[in-house]
């Protein structure tokens, strides 16, 4: 199974001076469903959220695909420690 991890800014949810919410999601490409999501704090980015999201998923034996934002040694090591493979673009 291929699990894609990607972040998206949710448009149309801005309140006053706050920025719109940015959410990182893990979803199954083959079945089209979301396995988990995590909100990125305002002064942070996807790099800090992806390891937390990977911790919460059962990914043993799966392939994890992450775009350029997730090409970090810590993220790759986290995925390997959970006995999964990865594709980092």
HELIX and SHEET records of a PDB file:
HELIX    1   1 UNK A   46  UNK A   56  1                                  11    
HELIX    2   2 UNK A   68  UNK A   70  5                                   3    
HELIX    3   3 UNK A   73  UNK A   81  1                                   9    
SHEET    1   A 5 UNK A  33  UNK A  40  0                                        
SHEET    2   A 5 UNK A  22  UNK A  28 -1                                        
SHEET    3   A 5 UNK A   2  UNK A   9 -1                                        
SHEET    4   A 5 UNK A  63  UNK A  66  1                                        
SHEET    5   A 5 UNK A  85  UNK A  88  1                                        
END                                                                             
